[in-house]
Amino acid sequence: ILMSGCLGEGVYERGEARGIDQERISIVTRLLSQGKSIEEIENLTGYSKSFIIDTKELGMTAMLHLDKF
């Protein structure tokens, strides 16, 4: 029983972490769409420069794929 409880907690924590990541991505995407620079977003949010750049590149890649349809 103890092991299944731990497993359940791990699954919950991963889901919670994904929600936090999605929220962070949404914030960065919104600020980028408002014309904020990477440095401005870094200062406003405290997120790492690499996270902001990765999010920006992910968004650009997604847009390229959508253009194909």
N, C-alpha and C positions, 0 to 999 in steps of 0.2 A: 504493500500500500504506500509506503514511504517513497519508493522509487517512482511510482506513477504520479504522485503528487509533485515530485521534483520535475518530472518530465512536463507535466501540465504547466508548472510555473515557468519553465524555460520557453515553452511555446507562447505563453502569454507575454513574457518579456520581449521575445522576438517580434511579436505583433505590435507591441507598444513601441518598440524601437523603430519599426517600419513606419508607424504613424508619425513619430517625431521626425523621421527623415523626410517623409512626404510633406510635412508642414514646413520644414526648413527649405526644401526644394521649391515649394510654392512661394515662399517669401522671397527667395532669391530671384525666381522667375518674374515675379511681380515687379520687383525693384529694377531688374534689367529692362523690362518692358517700359518702365517709366524713364528710361534713359540714364539711370544711375551707373557710374563707373564701378569697376571691380573694387577699387580702393574705397569709394563711398560706401558700398555695400559692406565691405569688411569693417569699416568704422561704425556703421549703423547697427550691424547685427552681432559683431564679434565672431562671425564665422571665419574659418581659415580661407586664405586666398585660393588654395588648391580646391577646396570644396566649391567655392563660387565659380571658379574656372571650369571644373568638371560639370557642374550644373548647367552652365552656359553652353558648353559643348554638347551635352546631352540634349538640351533643348533644340540646338541647331540641327543635330542629327535627326531628331524626331520630325522636325519640320521638313527636312529633305525627303524622308520616307513618306510623309503625307502628300507631298507634291507629286509623287509617282502615281497616286490613285486618282 
